[in-house]
Amino acid sequence: QVQLVESGGGLVQAGGSLKLSCTASGRTFSTYAMGWFRQAPGKEREFVAAISWMGGSTYYGESVKGRFTISRDNAKNTVYLEMNSLKPEETAVYYCAAGLQTIVVRTRPEYWGQGTQVTVSS
């Protein structure tokens, strides 16, 4: 069992930056691929980024490539999402996710966090 807790959400102006963190419980964090999703009001949950268990491979949704960076620190059981050049339409609840393989975490994660709100003002 893996429990995920996100933090770092908040209000930011368009064009600004924000860094989200997700801390996992359990001693097996380093064996899980990790990811981030987001869900805006009235829209489906959208894949944002994923990272392999050792951090050697990263994947991004098309709309965030070049602006968002996912990273992890296995010693701290934490995965990060650094977001730059944020746009108002990226206002959403951002969720952390975990899965035993990157293909799993990108499509059907096994574990979810409770989400953190990111609001981008225009």
C-alpha positions in Angstrom: 0.0 0.0 0.0 1.2 3.5 -0.9 -0.2 6.7 0.4 0.5 9.9 -1.4 0.2 13.4 -0.1 0.6 16.4 -2.4 1.6 19.9 -1.4 2.7 23.2 -3.0 -0.5 24.2 -4.8 -1.8 27.7 -4.7 -2.5 30.9 -6.6 -0.1 32.1 -9.3 -0.3 34.7 -12.0 -0.2 33.7 -15.7 3.3 33.2 -16.8 4.4 32.4 -13.3 5.9 29.3 -11.8 5.0 26.8 -9.1 6.5 23.6 -7.8 4.4 20.8 -6.5 5.6 18.0 -4.2 4.2 14.6 -3.5 5.5 12.6 -0.5 4.8 8.9 -0.3 4.6 6.6 2.7 6.1 3.2 2.7 9.6 1.8 2.1 8.9 0.7 -1.5 8.6 4.2 -3.0 11.8 3.7 -5.1 10.2 0.7 -6.8 7.2 2.7 -8.1 7.0 4.9 -11.2 5.3 8.2 -10.3 3.2 10.6 -12.2 1.1 13.7 -12.1 -2.4 14.3 -13.5 -4.7 17.2 -13.4 -8.5 17.8 -13.6 -10.1 21.1 -14.4 -13.7 21.8 -13.5 -16.0 20.0 -15.9 -13.2 18.2 -17.7 -11.7 14.7 -17.6 -8.6 13.9 -15.7 -5.5 14.6 -17.9 -2.1 13.0 -17.8 0.6 15.6 -17.2 3.9 13.8 -16.5 5.5 10.6 -15.3 8.9 9.4 -14.2 10.4 5.9 -14.0 11.3 4.4 -10.6 15.0 5.4 -10.9 14.2 8.7 -12.6 16.0 7.7 -15.8 12.9 8.1 -18.0 10.4 10.9 -18.1 7.2 11.4 -20.1 5.0 14.5 -20.6 1.7 15.4 -21.9 1.9 17.4 -25.2 0.5 20.6 -23.7 3.2 20.8 -21.0 6.3 19.7 -22.8 9.1 22.2 -22.5 7.4 24.0 -19.5 7.0 21.4 -16.8 9.6 19.2 -15.3 9.1 16.0 -13.2 11.8 14.8 -10.9 12.1 12.6 -7.8 14.2 12.1 -4.8 14.0 8.5 -3.6 15.9 9.3 -0.4 13.0 11.6 0.5 10.2 9.5 -0.9 9.2 12.6 -2.9 8.3 13.4 -6.5 8.2 16.9 -7.8 6.5 18.8 -10.6 8.0 22.1 -11.5 5.7 24.2 -13.6 6.8 27.2 -15.6 4.9 29.7 -17.9 1.6 28.7 -16.4 -1.6 29.5 -18.2 -5.0 30.3 -16.8 -6.5 27.2 -18.6 -4.1 25.1 -16.4 -6.1 25.9 -13.4 -7.0 22.5 -12.0 -6.6 20.0 -9.1 -3.3 18.3 -9.6 -3.0 14.7 -8.5 0.0 12.6 -7.7 -0.1 9.0 -8.8 1.9 5.8 -8.5 2.2 2.5 -10.4 4.7 -0.3 -10.7 5.5 0.6 -14.3 5.5 3.9 -16.2 3.0 2.6 -18.7 0.7 1.8 -15.7 1.2 5.1 -14.0 0.5 6.9 -17.3 -2.7 5.1 -18.0 -4.2 3.4 -15.0 -2.3 4.3 -11.8 -2.7 2.0 -8.8 -2.6 4.8 -6.2 -3.7 8.4 -6.1 -3.2 11.3 -3.8 -6.0 13.6 -2.7 -5.0 16.4 -5.0 -3.8 20.0 -4.6 -5.5 23.0 -6.2 -3.5 25.2 -8.6 -5.2 28.4 -9.7 -3.6 30.5 -12.5 -5.0 34.0 -12.6 -5.0 36.0 -15.9 
